[in-house]
């Protein structure tokens, strides 16, 4: 039997939809409709039951453990109770559990599912405005301040982001690498320089729980207010890592200034030099390159050649700068 990674995109969608229909019955006696709204790293469905709608996430590509997901749920619940940041509400299954696990015949591991309340509005997407980014910066700073008082509950753990790949499997430099030797050598030199800069940050700054994936497709906008969702990548890291991740997805200086201004309206922006930020931005790109070699998402796999080419250019330029 073919594995999930070998199926066509349409066949993958068909399989996860059947699984979502089965899993939704663990939450509600009656479900009027299930609609796939996102199939990227994981699969997210809009579930309608009675007059209400919810977001059901299936961890298709994510290797997060049940302990990691318990921590994610605790993190979101804490923010919802103690801050003005708009986040979804975790929804328990009929059993009272927040995590439901099932199997799918084309995957060699169980699939964990979680249900959240539905957030109103529309996704901000690839072209956030200055207003959007100011609001994101302010919300990010609120989160960073609040989690100084947050402790993970018993039985919940999160990965620490003090290693290059943020505790994910290495597909760039390990035996699984498909890079040419010259590519591997250049990227490894960049990695070593990034790791040296990262260690300085970890020696200086306090580790906290961070979202770690704040970009326009994980943000909703409704009536002038921002909401943050998809905490699946959250972990124990540094505020500067959260900030760099958000900056990575922006195209203009104006957008970056708006994000920083929003953050600054709530808390001081973490200190960094230009080359230090460039290092963190390149690390983000290399993490995404690593993901493209790992993912079972067929559409994402097709991005690899051009993404690799651009990554090599950026890594080479970064190495030239640090050698000056």
PyMOL commands that set and color helices and strands:
alter all, ss='L'
color gray80, all
select helices_A, chain A and resi 4-6+9-24+66-82+130-149+181-204+216-218+239-248+253-264+274-294+298-301+304-323
alter helices_A, ss='H'
color red, helices_A
select strands_A, chain A and resi 33-39+43-49+52-58+86-87+90-91+100-102+111-117+122-123+208-210+219-222+225-228+235-237
alter strands_A, ss='S'
color yellow, strands_A
deselect
rebuild
show_as cartoon
